[in-house]
Amino acid sequence: MSVIDIQIHIPAVEYRKHYRAPGATVLARATDGRSVSLPAGVLQRFVTHDGVHGLFRVEIDAAGRLRSIVRL
């Protein structure tokens, strides 16, 4: 299992406009410089009236599948 910390800043208007569509993905840069692609739907529970903002820890299994995401 791999743990990756990513910083995400998506304003609410942008999230509603671009990321609510089925199959939408979010590209983010990990704190170690790697690029990470996530299904936008996993961020839905973190959306506030300001959008999605913060540092998140993502756990990925050996096959590259998302296991969990939490806001730090």
CHARMM-style PDB file with segment names, atoms N, HN, CA, C and O in Angstrom:
ATOM      1  N   MET     1       0.847  -1.174   0.000  1.00  0.00      PROA
ATOM      2  CA  MET     1       0.000   0.000   0.000  1.00  0.00      PROA
ATOM      3  C   MET     1       0.893   1.239   0.000  1.00  0.00      PROA
ATOM      4  O   MET     1       1.944   1.268   0.640  1.00  0.00      PROA
ATOM      5  N   SER     2       0.453   2.250  -0.727  1.00  0.00      PROA
ATOM      6  HN  SER     2      -0.400   2.226  -1.247  1.00  0.00      PROA
ATOM      7  CA  SER     2       1.200   3.492  -0.846  1.00  0.00      PROA
ATOM      8  C   SER     2       0.374   4.630  -0.251  1.00  0.00      PROA
ATOM      9  O   SER     2      -0.845   4.675  -0.416  1.00  0.00      PROA
ATOM     10  N   VAL     3       1.042   5.539   0.436  1.00  0.00      PROA
ATOM     11  HN  VAL     3       2.032   5.502   0.570  1.00  0.00      PROA
ATOM     12  CA  VAL     3       0.380   6.706   1.023  1.00  0.00      PROA
ATOM     13  C   VAL     3       0.926   7.944   0.332  1.00  0.00      PROA
ATOM     14  O   VAL     3       2.138   8.127   0.224  1.00  0.00      PROA
ATOM     15  N   ILE     4       0.014   8.792  -0.135  1.00  0.00      PROA
ATOM     16  HN  ILE     4      -0.970   8.643  -0.047  1.00  0.00      PROA
ATOM     17  CA  ILE     4       0.392  10.002  -0.863  1.00  0.00      PROA
ATOM     18  C   ILE     4      -0.368  11.172  -0.257  1.00  0.00      PROA
ATOM     19  O   ILE     4      -1.582  11.092  -0.064  1.00  0.00      PROA
ATOM     20  N   ASP     5       0.338  12.260   0.046  1.00  0.00      PROA
ATOM     21  HN  ASP     5       1.324  12.325  -0.111  1.00  0.00      PROA
ATOM     22  CA  ASP     5      -0.304  13.482   0.530  1.00  0.00      PROA
ATOM     23  C   ASP     5      -0.424  14.446  -0.643  1.00  0.00      PROA
ATOM     24  O   ASP     5       0.540  14.688  -1.370  1.00  0.00      PROA
ATOM     25  N   ILE     6      -1.628  14.991  -0.814  1.00  0.00      PROA
ATOM     26  HN  ILE     6      -2.411  14.794  -0.224  1.00  0.00      PROA
ATOM     27  CA  ILE     6      -1.870  15.927  -1.922  1.00  0.00      PROA
ATOM     28  C   ILE     6      -2.560  17.178  -1.402  1.00  0.00      PROA
ATOM     29  O   ILE     6      -3.345  17.130  -0.454  1.00  0.00      PROA
ATOM     30  N   GLN     7      -2.254  18.284  -2.034  1.00  0.00      PROA
ATOM     31  HN  GLN     7      -1.616  18.323  -2.803  1.00  0.00      PROA
ATOM     32  CA  GLN     7      -2.881  19.561  -1.719  1.00  0.00      PROA
ATOM     33  C   GLN     7      -3.931  19.827  -2.800  1.00  0.00      PROA
ATOM     34  O   GLN     7      -3.631  19.755  -3.992  1.00  0.00      PROA
ATOM     35  N   ILE     8      -5.153  20.131  -2.386  1.00  0.00      PROA
ATOM     36  HN  ILE     8      -5.397  20.190  -1.418  1.00  0.00      PROA
ATOM     37  CA  ILE     8      -6.227  20.389  -3.353  1.00  0.00      PROA
ATOM     38  C   ILE     8      -6.887  21.728  -3.035  1.00  0.00      PROA
ATOM     39  O   ILE     8      -7.204  22.025  -1.883  1.00  0.00      PROA
ATOM     40  N   HSD     9      -7.084  22.523  -4.078  1.00  0.00      PROA
ATOM     41  HN  HSD     9      -6.826  22.282  -5.013  1.00  0.00      PROA
ATOM     42  CA  HSD     9      -7.802  23.790  -3.961  1.00  0.00      PROA
ATOM     43  C   HSD     9      -8.688  23.931  -5.192  1.00  0.00      PROA
ATOM     44  O   HSD     9      -8.217  24.279  -6.275  1.00  0.00      PROA
ATOM     45  N   ILE    10      -9.970  23.657  -5.012  1.00  0.00      PROA
ATOM     46  HN  ILE    10     -10.352  23.373  -4.132  1.00  0.00      PROA
ATOM     47  CA  ILE    10     -10.939  23.773  -6.104  1.00  0.00      PROA
ATOM     48  C   ILE    10     -12.098  24.639  -5.603  1.00  0.00      PROA
ATOM     49  O   ILE    10     -12.819  24.228  -4.694  1.00  0.00      PROA
ATOM     50  N   PRO    11     -12.291  25.825  -6.177  1.00  0.00      PROA
ATOM     51  CA  PRO    11     -13.426  26.655  -5.776  1.00  0.00      PROA
ATOM     52  C   PRO    11     -14.752  25.936  -6.040  1.00  0.00      PROA
ATOM     53  O   PRO    11     -14.840  25.101  -6.941  1.00  0.00      PROA
ATOM     54  N   ALA    12     -15.771  26.259  -5.263  1.00  0.00      PROA
ATOM     55  HN  ALA    12     -15.700  26.937  -4.532  1.00  0.00      PROA
ATOM     56  CA  ALA    12     -17.075  25.592  -5.371  1.00  0.00      PROA
ATOM     57  C   ALA    12     -17.659  25.692  -6.777  1.00  0.00      PROA
ATOM     58  O   ALA    12     -18.178  24.708  -7.304  1.00  0.00      PROA
ATOM     59  N   VAL    13     -17.577  26.858  -7.379  1.00  0.00      PROA
ATOM     60  HN  VAL    13     -17.156  27.657  -6.951  1.00  0.00      PROA
ATOM     61  CA  VAL    13     -18.135  27.050  -8.719  1.00  0.00      PROA
ATOM     62  C   VAL    13     -17.447  26.128  -9.716  1.00  0.00      PROA
ATOM     63  O   VAL    13     -18.106  25.523 -10.562  1.00  0.00      PROA
ATOM     64  N   GLU    14     -16.140  26.021  -9.623  1.00  0.00      PROA
ATOM     65  HN  GLU    14     -15.605  26.513  -8.936  1.00  0.00      PROA
ATOM     66  CA  GLU    14     -15.390  25.152 -10.537  1.00  0.00      PROA
ATOM     67  C   GLU    14     -15.747  23.681 -10.299  1.00  0.00      PROA
ATOM     68  O   GLU    14     -15.913  22.916 -11.250  1.00  0.00      PROA
ATOM     69  N   TYR    15     -15.861  23.294  -9.033  1.00  0.00      PROA
ATOM     70  HN  TYR    15     -15.726  23.915  -8.261  1.00  0.00      PROA
ATOM     71  CA  TYR    15     -16.207  21.899  -8.744  1.00  0.00      PROA
ATOM     72  C   TYR    15     -17.566  21.554  -9.344  1.00  0.00      PROA
ATOM     73  O   TYR    15     -17.715  20.525 -10.003  1.00  0.00      PROA
ATOM     74  N   ARG    16     -18.551  22.412  -9.119  1.00  0.00      PROA
ATOM     75  HN  ARG    16     -18.430  23.248  -8.584  1.00  0.00      PROA
ATOM     76  CA  ARG    16     -19.894  22.145  -9.662  1.00  0.00      PROA
ATOM     77  C   ARG    16     -19.899  22.133 -11.186  1.00  0.00      PROA
ATOM     78  O   ARG    16     -20.599  21.332 -11.804  1.00  0.00      PROA
ATOM     79  N   LYS    17     -19.131  23.007 -11.776  1.00  0.00      PROA
ATOM     80  HN  LYS    17     -18.562  23.659 -11.274  1.00  0.00      PROA
ATOM     81  CA  LYS    17     -19.120  23.142 -13.231  1.00  0.00      PROA
ATOM     82  C   LYS    17     -18.416  21.975 -13.925  1.00  0.00      PROA
ATOM     83  O   LYS    17     -18.905  21.473 -14.937  1.00  0.00      PROA
ATOM     84  N   HSD    18     -17.279  21.544 -13.392  1.00  0.00      PROA
ATOM     85  HN  HSD    18     -16.883  21.952 -12.570  1.00  0.00      PROA
ATOM     86  CA  HSD    18     -16.442  20.590 -14.100  1.00  0.00      PROA
ATOM     87  C   HSD    18     -16.418  19.178 -13.537  1.00  0.00      PROA
ATOM     88  O   HSD    18     -16.286  18.214 -14.291  1.00  0.00      PROA
ATOM     89  N   TYR    19     -16.544  19.047 -12.240  1.00  0.00      PROA
ATOM     90  HN  TYR    19     -16.651  19.830 -11.627  1.00  0.00      PROA
ATOM     91  CA  TYR    19     -16.220  17.772 -11.612  1.00  0.00      PROA
ATOM     92  C   TYR    19     -17.413  16.927 -11.178  1.00  0.00      PROA
ATOM     93  O   TYR    19     -17.213  15.833 -10.650  1.00  0.00      PROA
ATOM     94  N   ARG    20     -18.627  17.384 -11.378  1.00  0.00      PROA
ATOM     95  HN  ARG    20     -18.790  18.272 -11.807  1.00  0.00      PROA
ATOM     96  CA  ARG    20     -19.782  16.597 -10.969  1.00  0.00      PROA
ATOM     97  C   ARG    20     -20.234  15.619 -12.035  1.00  0.00      PROA
ATOM     98  O   ARG    20     -21.087  14.770 -11.775  1.00  0.00      PROA
ATOM     99  N   ALA    21     -19.687  15.723 -13.211  1.00  0.00      PROA
ATOM    100  HN  ALA    21     -18.994  16.413 -13.423  1.00  0.00      PROA
ATOM    101  CA  ALA    21     -20.051  14.819 -14.312  1.00  0.00      PROA
ATOM    102  C   ALA    21     -19.525  13.412 -14.018  1.00  0.00      PROA
ATOM    103  O   ALA    21     -18.443  13.253 -13.452  1.00  0.00      PROA
ATOM    104  N   PRO    22     -20.292  12.403 -14.404  1.00  0.00      PROA
ATOM    105  CA  PRO    22     -19.811  11.024 -14.219  1.00  0.00      PROA
ATOM    106  C   PRO    22     -18.480  10.820 -14.951  1.00  0.00      PROA
ATOM    107  O   PRO    22     -18.312  11.249 -16.092  1.00  0.00      PROA
ATOM    108  N   GLY    23     -17.557  10.168 -14.284  1.00  0.00      PROA
ATOM    109  HN  GLY    23     -17.693   9.819 -13.357  1.00  0.00      PROA
ATOM    110  CA  GLY    23     -16.260   9.891 -14.898  1.00  0.00      PROA
ATOM    111  C   GLY    23     -15.260  11.021 -14.818  1.00  0.00      PROA
ATOM    112  O   GLY    23     -14.136  10.881 -15.300  1.00  0.00      PROA
ATOM    113  N   ALA    24     -15.641  12.145 -14.216  1.00  0.00      PROA
ATOM    114  HN  ALA    24     -16.554  12.259 -13.824  1.00  0.00      PROA
ATOM    115  CA  ALA    24     -14.718  13.277 -14.102  1.00  0.00      PROA
ATOM    116  C   ALA    24     -13.570  12.924 -13.168  1.00  0.00      PROA
ATOM    117  O   ALA    24     -13.747  12.188 -12.198  1.00  0.00      PROA
ATOM    118  N   THR    25     -12.397  13.454 -13.470  1.00  0.00      PROA
ATOM    119  HN  THR    25     -12.252  14.053 -14.258  1.00  0.00      PROA
ATOM    120  CA  THR    25     -11.228  13.209 -12.633  1.00  0.00      PROA
ATOM    121  C   THR    25     -10.614  14.526 -12.182  1.00  0.00      PROA
ATOM    122  O   THR    25     -10.777  15.565 -12.821  1.00  0.00      PROA
ATOM    123  N   VAL    26      -9.912  14.453 -11.075  1.00  0.00      PROA
ATOM    124  HN  VAL    26      -9.779  13.609 -10.555  1.00  0.00      PROA
ATOM    125  CA  VAL    26      -9.178  15.589 -10.533  1.00  0.00      PROA
ATOM    126  C   VAL    26      -7.698  15.240 -10.610  1.00  0.00      PROA
ATOM    127  O   VAL    26      -7.279  14.177 -10.153  1.00  0.00      PROA
ATOM    128  N   LEU    27      -6.919  16.127 -11.183  1.00  0.00      PROA
ATOM    129  HN  LEU    27      -7.260  16.991 -11.554  1.00  0.00      PROA
ATOM    130  CA  LEU    27      -5.469  15.959 -11.214  1.00  0.00      PROA
ATOM    131  C   LEU    27      -4.881  16.833 -10.122  1.00  0.00      PROA
ATOM    132  O   LEU    27      -5.210  18.015 -10.016  1.00  0.00      PROA
ATOM    133  N   ALA    28      -4.012  16.248  -9.311  1.00  0.00      PROA
ATOM    134  HN  ALA    28      -3.745  15.288  -9.397  1.00  0.00      PROA
ATOM    135  CA  ALA    28      -3.396  16.986  -8.214  1.00  0.00      PROA
ATOM    136  C   ALA    28      -1.915  16.650  -8.158  1.00  0.00      PROA
ATOM    137  O   ALA    28      -1.475  15.616  -8.661  1.00  0.00      PROA
ATOM    138  N   ARG    29      -1.168  17.531  -7.546  1.00  0.00      PROA
ATOM    139  HN  ARG    29      -1.525  18.370  -7.137  1.00  0.00      PROA
ATOM    140  CA  ARG    29       0.266  17.318  -7.369  1.00  0.00      PROA
ATOM    141  C   ARG    29       0.493  16.891  -5.923  1.00  0.00      PROA
ATOM    142  O   ARG    29       0.060  17.566  -4.989  1.00  0.00      PROA
ATOM    143  N   ALA    30       1.176  15.761  -5.752  1.00  0.00      PROA
ATOM    144  HN  ALA    30       1.527  15.212  -6.511  1.00  0.00      PROA
ATOM    145  CA  ALA    30       1.506  15.267  -4.416  1.00  0.00      PROA
ATOM    146  C   ALA    30       2.609  16.127  -3.814  1.00  0.00      PROA
ATOM    147  O   ALA    30       3.343  16.798  -4.540  1.00  0.00      PROA
ATOM    148  N   THR    31       2.726  16.110  -2.506  1.00  0.00      PROA
ATOM    149  HN  THR    31       2.130  15.565  -1.916  1.00  0.00      PROA
ATOM    150  CA  THR    31       3.761  16.898  -1.846  1.00  0.00      PROA
ATOM    151  C   THR    31       5.162  16.440  -2.232  1.00  0.00      PROA
ATOM    152  O   THR    31       6.119  17.201  -2.088  1.00  0.00      PROA
ATOM    153  N   ASP    32       5.299  15.210  -2.721  1.00  0.00      PROA
ATOM    154  HN  ASP    32       4.521  14.592  -2.838  1.00  0.00      PROA
ATOM    155  CA  ASP    32       6.600  14.715  -3.170  1.00  0.00      PROA
ATOM    156  C   ASP    32       6.829  14.937  -4.663  1.00  0.00      PROA
ATOM    157  O   ASP    32       7.831  14.480  -5.211  1.00  0.00      PROA
ATOM    158  N   GLY    33       5.896  15.644  -5.331  1.00  0.00      PROA
ATOM    159  HN  GLY    33       5.081  16.016  -4.885  1.00  0.00      PROA
ATOM    160  CA  GLY    33       6.067  16.003  -6.736  1.00  0.00      PROA
ATOM    161  C   GLY    33       5.358  15.118  -7.734  1.00  0.00      PROA
ATOM    162  O   GLY    33       5.264  15.476  -8.909  1.00  0.00      PROA
ATOM    163  N   ARG    34       4.853  13.968  -7.304  1.00  0.00      PROA
ATOM    164  HN  ARG    34       4.929  13.677  -6.350  1.00  0.00      PROA
ATOM    165  CA  ARG    34       4.136  13.078  -8.231  1.00  0.00      PROA
ATOM    166  C   ARG    34       2.798  13.687  -8.629  1.00  0.00      PROA
ATOM    167  O   ARG    34       2.214  14.475  -7.885  1.00  0.00      PROA
ATOM    168  N   SER    35       2.318  13.309  -9.822  1.00  0.00      PROA
ATOM    169  HN  SER    35       2.792  12.669 -10.427  1.00  0.00      PROA
ATOM    170  CA  SER    35       0.974  13.678 -10.262  1.00  0.00      PROA
ATOM    171  C   SER    35       0.019  12.567  -9.872  1.00  0.00      PROA
ATOM    172  O   SER    35       0.324  11.384 -10.025  1.00  0.00      PROA
ATOM    173  N   VAL    36      -1.141  12.960  -9.365  1.00  0.00      PROA
ATOM    174  HN  VAL    36      -1.389  13.921  -9.240  1.00  0.00      PROA
ATOM    175  CA  VAL    36      -2.132  11.996  -8.901  1.00  0.00      PROA
ATOM    176  C   VAL    36      -3.462  12.320  -9.576  1.00  0.00      PROA
ATOM    177  O   VAL    36      -3.885  13.475  -9.615  1.00  0.00      PROA
ATOM    178  N   SER    37      -4.109  11.293 -10.103  1.00  0.00      PROA
ATOM    179  HN  SER    37      -3.765  10.354 -10.071  1.00  0.00      PROA
ATOM    180  CA  SER    37      -5.425  11.436 -10.714  1.00  0.00      PROA
ATOM    181  C   SER    37      -6.439  10.685  -9.851  1.00  0.00      PROA
ATOM    182  O   SER    37      -6.265   9.501  -9.561  1.00  0.00      PROA
ATOM    183  N   LEU    38      -7.492  11.382  -9.448  1.00  0.00      PROA
ATOM    184  HN  LEU    38      -7.633  12.343  -9.684  1.00  0.00      PROA
ATOM    185  CA  LEU    38      -8.527  10.798  -8.593  1.00  0.00      PROA
ATOM    186  C   LEU    38      -9.896  10.952  -9.241  1.00  0.00      PROA
ATOM    187  O   LEU    38     -10.138  11.933  -9.945  1.00  0.00      PROA
ATOM    188  N   PRO    39     -10.791  10.000  -9.016  1.00  0.00      PROA
ATOM    189  CA  PRO    39     -12.174  10.219  -9.457  1.00  0.00      PROA
ATOM    190  C   PRO    39     -12.750  11.390  -8.656  1.00  0.00      PROA
ATOM    191  O   PRO    39     -12.652  11.405  -7.429  1.00  0.00      PROA
ATOM    192  N   ALA    40     -13.334  12.344  -9.321  1.00  0.00      PROA
ATOM    193  HN  ALA    40     -13.413  12.332 -10.317  1.00  0.00      PROA
ATOM    194  CA  ALA    40     -13.848  13.547  -8.656  1.00  0.00      PROA
ATOM    195  C   ALA    40     -14.889  13.217  -7.598  1.00  0.00      PROA
ATOM    196  O   ALA    40     -15.012  13.939  -6.608  1.00  0.00      PROA
ATOM    197  N   GLY    41     -15.624  12.159  -7.787  1.00  0.00      PROA
ATOM    198  HN  GLY    41     -15.523  11.573  -8.590  1.00  0.00      PROA
ATOM    199  CA  GLY    41     -16.680  11.796  -6.850  1.00  0.00      PROA
ATOM    200  C   GLY    41     -16.190  11.511  -5.441  1.00  0.00      PROA
ATOM    201  O   GLY    41     -16.952  11.676  -4.488  1.00  0.00      PROA
ATOM    202  N   VAL    42     -14.931  11.084  -5.277  1.00  0.00      PROA
ATOM    203  HN  VAL    42     -14.312  10.950  -6.051  1.00  0.00      PROA
ATOM    204  CA  VAL    42     -14.427  10.790  -3.933  1.00  0.00      PROA
ATOM    205  C   VAL    42     -14.259  12.057  -3.106  1.00  0.00      PROA
ATOM    206  O   VAL    42     -14.127  11.989  -1.884  1.00  0.00      PROA
ATOM    207  N   LEU    43     -14.264  13.210  -3.767  1.00  0.00      PROA
ATOM    208  HN  LEU    43     -14.372  13.265  -4.759  1.00  0.00      PROA
ATOM    209  CA  LEU    43     -14.123  14.476  -3.055  1.00  0.00      PROA
ATOM    210  C   LEU    43     -15.459  15.063  -2.623  1.00  0.00      PROA
ATOM    211  O   LEU    43     -15.488  16.044  -1.880  1.00  0.00      PROA
ATOM    212  N   GLN    44     -16.553  14.486  -3.070  1.00  0.00      PROA
ATOM    213  HN  GLN    44     -16.529  13.689  -3.674  1.00  0.00      PROA
ATOM    214  CA  GLN    44     -17.884  15.043  -2.810  1.00  0.00      PROA
ATOM    215  C   GLN    44     -18.118  15.299  -1.317  1.00  0.00      PROA
ATOM    216  O   GLN    44     -18.690  16.328  -0.958  1.00  0.00      PROA
ATOM    217  N   ARG    45     -17.696  14.398  -0.458  1.00  0.00      PROA
ATOM    218  HN  ARG    45     -17.231  13.562  -0.750  1.00  0.00      PROA
ATOM    219  CA  ARG    45     -17.950  14.570   0.976  1.00  0.00      PROA
ATOM    220  C   ARG    45     -17.113  15.675   1.604  1.00  0.00      PROA
ATOM    221  O   ARG    45     -17.358  16.058   2.748  1.00  0.00      PROA
ATOM    222  N   PHE    46     -16.121  16.195   0.869  1.00  0.00      PROA
ATOM    223  HN  PHE    46     -15.921  15.883  -0.060  1.00  0.00      PROA
ATOM    224  CA  PHE    46     -15.276  17.269   1.378  1.00  0.00      PROA
ATOM    225  C   PHE    46     -15.667  18.639   0.822  1.00  0.00      PROA
ATOM    226  O   PHE    46     -15.050  19.641   1.183  1.00  0.00      PROA
ATOM    227  N   VAL    47     -16.669  18.703  -0.039  1.00  0.00      PROA
ATOM    228  HN  VAL    47     -17.170  17.889  -0.332  1.00  0.00      PROA
ATOM    229  CA  VAL    47     -17.084  19.965  -0.654  1.00  0.00      PROA
ATOM    230  C   VAL    47     -17.831  20.808   0.376  1.00  0.00      PROA
ATOM    231  O   VAL    47     -18.775  20.338   1.012  1.00  0.00      PROA
ATOM    232  N   THR    48     -17.402  22.047   0.532  1.00  0.00      PROA
ATOM    233  HN  THR    48     -16.635  22.429   0.015  1.00  0.00      PROA
ATOM    234  CA  THR    48     -18.092  23.016   1.387  1.00  0.00      PROA
ATOM    235  C   THR    48     -18.609  24.136   0.496  1.00  0.00      PROA
ATOM    236  O   THR    48     -18.473  24.070  -0.726  1.00  0.00      PROA
ATOM    237  N   HSD    49     -19.193  25.150   1.090  1.00  0.00      PROA
ATOM    238  HN  HSD    49     -19.303  25.203   2.083  1.00  0.00      PROA
ATOM    239  CA  HSD    49     -19.674  26.274   0.281  1.00  0.00      PROA
ATOM    240  C   HSD    49     -18.520  26.999  -0.414  1.00  0.00      PROA
ATOM    241  O   HSD    49     -18.742  27.725  -1.383  1.00  0.00      PROA
ATOM    242  N   ASP    50     -17.287  26.808   0.074  1.00  0.00      PROA
ATOM    243  HN  ASP    50     -17.107  26.219   0.861  1.00  0.00      PROA
ATOM    244  CA  ASP    50     -16.102  27.402  -0.550  1.00  0.00      PROA
ATOM    245  C   ASP    50     -15.455  26.493  -1.584  1.00  0.00      PROA
ATOM    246  O   ASP    50     -14.567  26.931  -2.315  1.00  0.00      PROA
ATOM    247  N   GLY    51     -15.881  25.239  -1.659  1.00  0.00      PROA
ATOM    248  HN  GLY    51     -16.602  24.883  -1.065  1.00  0.00      PROA
ATOM    249  CA  GLY    51     -15.288  24.275  -2.579  1.00  0.00      PROA
ATOM    250  C   GLY    51     -14.562  23.180  -1.823  1.00  0.00      PROA
ATOM    251  O   GLY    51     -14.967  22.795  -0.725  1.00  0.00      PROA
ATOM    252  N   VAL    52     -13.481  22.678  -2.420  1.00  0.00      PROA
ATOM    253  HN  VAL    52     -13.153  22.990  -3.311  1.00  0.00      PROA
ATOM    254  CA  VAL    52     -12.661  21.639  -1.793  1.00  0.00      PROA
ATOM    255  C   VAL    52     -11.267  22.222  -1.595  1.00  0.00      PROA
ATOM    256  O   VAL    52     -10.591  22.585  -2.558  1.00  0.00      PROA
ATOM    257  N   HSD    53     -10.852  22.306  -0.348  1.00  0.00      PROA
ATOM    258  HN  HSD    53     -11.402  22.011   0.434  1.00  0.00      PROA
ATOM    259  CA  HSD    53      -9.554  22.896  -0.036  1.00  0.00      PROA
ATOM    260  C   HSD    53      -8.909  22.119   1.094  1.00  0.00      PROA
ATOM    261  O   HSD    53      -9.578  21.732   2.053  1.00  0.00      PROA
ATOM    262  N   GLY    54      -7.607  21.892   0.981  1.00  0.00      PROA
ATOM    263  HN  GLY    54      -7.064  22.207   0.202  1.00  0.00      PROA
ATOM    264  CA  GLY    54      -6.880  21.294   2.085  1.00  0.00      PROA
ATOM    265  C   GLY    54      -5.834  20.291   1.653  1.00  0.00      PROA
ATOM    266  O   GLY    54      -5.609  20.043   0.468  1.00  0.00      PROA
ATOM    267  N   LEU    55      -5.206  19.726   2.670  1.00  0.00      PROA
ATOM    268  HN  LEU    55      -5.388  19.928   3.632  1.00  0.00      PROA
ATOM    269  CA  LEU    55      -4.215  18.680   2.482  1.00  0.00      PROA
ATOM    270  C   LEU    55      -4.906  17.352   2.740  1.00  0.00      PROA
ATOM    271  O   LEU    55      -5.567  17.180   3.765  1.00  0.00      PROA
ATOM    272  N   PHE    56      -4.756  16.423   1.823  1.00  0.00      PROA
ATOM    273  HN  PHE    56      -4.219  16.564   0.991  1.00  0.00      PROA
ATOM    274  CA  PHE    56      -5.437  15.130   1.897  1.00  0.00      PROA
ATOM    275  C   PHE    56      -4.410  14.008   1.853  1.00  0.00      PROA
ATOM    276  O   PHE    56      -3.386  14.111   1.178  1.00  0.00      PROA
ATOM    277  N   ARG    57      -4.696  12.945   2.576  1.00  0.00      PROA
ATOM    278  HN  ARG    57      -5.528  12.861   3.124  1.00  0.00      PROA
ATOM    279  CA  ARG    57      -3.876  11.740   2.522  1.00  0.00      PROA
ATOM    280  C   ARG    57      -4.650  10.681   1.757  1.00  0.00      PROA
ATOM    281  O   ARG    57      -5.778  10.337   2.110  1.00  0.00      PROA
ATOM    282  N   VAL    58      -4.028  10.171   0.708  1.00  0.00      PROA
ATOM    283  HN  VAL    58      -3.111  10.450   0.422  1.00  0.00      PROA
ATOM    284  CA  VAL    58      -4.623   9.162  -0.154  1.00  0.00      PROA
ATOM    285  C   VAL    58      -3.863   7.856   0.045  1.00  0.00      PROA
ATOM    286  O   VAL    58      -2.633   7.836   0.022  1.00  0.00      PROA
ATOM    287  N   GLU    59      -4.602   6.769   0.241  1.00  0.00      PROA
ATOM    288  HN  GLU    59      -5.602   6.786   0.260  1.00  0.00      PROA
ATOM    289  CA  GLU    59      -3.985   5.441   0.318  1.00  0.00      PROA
ATOM    290  C   GLU    59      -4.368   4.668  -0.931  1.00  0.00      PROA
ATOM    291  O   GLU    59      -5.539   4.586  -1.299  1.00  0.00      PROA
ATOM    292  N   ILE    60      -3.351   4.101  -1.576  1.00  0.00      PROA
ATOM    293  HN  ILE    60      -2.399   4.168  -1.277  1.00  0.00      PROA
ATOM    294  CA  ILE    60      -3.539   3.370  -2.823  1.00  0.00      PROA
ATOM    295  C   ILE    60      -2.986   1.963  -2.635  1.00  0.00      PROA
ATOM    296  O   ILE    60      -1.899   1.783  -2.086  1.00  0.00      PROA
ATOM    297  N   ASP    61      -3.746   0.961  -3.097  1.00  0.00      PROA
ATOM    298  HN  ASP    61      -4.629   1.108  -3.542  1.00  0.00      PROA
ATOM    299  CA  ASP    61      -3.285  -0.423  -2.945  1.00  0.00      PROA
ATOM    300  C   ASP    61      -2.234  -0.763  -4.006  1.00  0.00      PROA
ATOM    301  O   ASP    61      -1.918   0.056  -4.869  1.00  0.00      PROA
ATOM    302  N   ALA    62      -1.712  -1.959  -3.926  1.00  0.00      PROA
ATOM    303  HN  ALA    62      -1.969  -2.624  -3.225  1.00  0.00      PROA
ATOM    304  CA  ALA    62      -0.635  -2.392  -4.830  1.00  0.00      PROA
ATOM    305  C   ALA    62      -1.059  -2.388  -6.298  1.00  0.00      PROA
ATOM    306  O   ALA    62      -0.215  -2.264  -7.186  1.00  0.00      PROA
ATOM    307  N   ALA    63      -2.364  -2.523  -6.559  1.00  0.00      PROA
ATOM    308  HN  ALA    63      -3.049  -2.623  -5.838  1.00  0.00      PROA
ATOM    309  CA  ALA    63      -2.873  -2.511  -7.929  1.00  0.00      PROA
ATOM    310  C   ALA    63      -3.153  -1.092  -8.435  1.00  0.00      PROA
ATOM    311  O   ALA    63      -3.596  -0.919  -9.571  1.00  0.00      PROA
ATOM    312  N   GLY    64      -2.897  -0.075  -7.601  1.00  0.00      PROA
ATOM    313  HN  GLY    64      -2.537  -0.215  -6.678  1.00  0.00      PROA
ATOM    314  CA  GLY    64      -3.124   1.306  -8.004  1.00  0.00      PROA
ATOM    315  C   GLY    64      -4.526   1.814  -7.760  1.00  0.00      PROA
ATOM    316  O   GLY    64      -4.888   2.892  -8.233  1.00  0.00      PROA
ATOM    317  N   ARG    65      -5.332   1.042  -7.018  1.00  0.00      PROA
ATOM    318  HN  ARG    65      -5.038   0.167  -6.634  1.00  0.00      PROA
ATOM    319  CA  ARG    65      -6.702   1.460  -6.724  1.00  0.00      PROA
ATOM    320  C   ARG    65      -6.761   2.260  -5.433  1.00  0.00      PROA
ATOM    321  O   ARG    65      -6.033   1.986  -4.479  1.00  0.00      PROA
ATOM    322  N   LEU    66      -7.630   3.241  -5.423  1.00  0.00      PROA
ATOM    323  HN  LEU    66      -8.221   3.464  -6.199  1.00  0.00      PROA
ATOM    324  CA  LEU    66      -7.841   4.078  -4.250  1.00  0.00      PROA
ATOM    325  C   LEU    66      -8.436   3.264  -3.117  1.00  0.00      PROA
ATOM    326  O   LEU    66      -9.475   2.626  -3.288  1.00  0.00      PROA
ATOM    327  N   ARG    67      -7.793   3.279  -1.970  1.00  0.00      PROA
ATOM    328  HN  ARG    67      -6.949   3.797  -1.831  1.00  0.00      PROA
ATOM    329  CA  ARG    67      -8.304   2.581  -0.782  1.00  0.00      PROA
ATOM    330  C   ARG    67      -9.026   3.550   0.144  1.00  0.00      PROA
ATOM    331  O   ARG    67     -10.089   3.228   0.674  1.00  0.00      PROA
ATOM    332  N   SER    68      -8.445   4.753   0.343  1.00  0.00      PROA
ATOM    333  HN  SER    68      -7.581   5.014  -0.088  1.00  0.00      PROA
ATOM    334  CA  SER    68      -9.084   5.731   1.221  1.00  0.00      PROA
ATOM    335  C   SER    68      -8.529   7.122   0.935  1.00  0.00      PROA
ATOM    336  O   SER    68      -7.455   7.286   0.356  1.00  0.00      PROA
ATOM    337  N   ILE    69      -9.300   8.113   1.362  1.00  0.00      PROA
ATOM    338  HN  ILE    69     -10.172   7.980   1.833  1.00  0.00      PROA
ATOM    339  CA  ILE    69      -8.858   9.505   1.307  1.00  0.00      PROA
ATOM    340  C   ILE    69      -9.392  10.206   2.544  1.00  0.00      PROA
ATOM    341  O   ILE    69     -10.574  10.094   2.868  1.00  0.00      PROA
ATOM    342  N   VAL    70      -8.523  10.928   3.231  1.00  0.00      PROA
ATOM    343  HN  VAL    70      -7.562  11.020   2.967  1.00  0.00      PROA
ATOM    344  CA  VAL    70      -8.910  11.684   4.423  1.00  0.00      PROA
ATOM    345  C   VAL    70      -8.280  13.060   4.358  1.00  0.00      PROA
ATOM    346  O   VAL    70      -7.191  13.242   3.814  1.00  0.00      PROA
ATOM    347  N   ARG    71      -8.995  14.032   4.931  1.00  0.00      PROA
ATOM    348  HN  ARG    71      -9.880  13.884   5.373  1.00  0.00      PROA
ATOM    349  CA  ARG    71      -8.434  15.375   5.027  1.00  0.00      PROA
ATOM    350  C   ARG    71      -7.555  15.426   6.278  1.00  0.00      PROA
ATOM    351  O   ARG    71      -7.956  14.981   7.353  1.00  0.00      PROA
ATOM    352  N   LEU    72      -6.366  15.968   6.118  1.00  0.00      PROA
ATOM    353  HN  LEU    72      -6.041  16.329   5.245  1.00  0.00      PROA
ATOM    354  CA  LEU    72      -5.445  16.089   7.261  1.00  0.00      PROA
ATOM    355  C   LEU    72      -5.622  17.410   7.966  1.00  0.00      PROA
ATOM    356  OT1 LEU    72      -4.931  17.682   8.948  1.00  0.00      PROA
TER     357      LEU     72
END
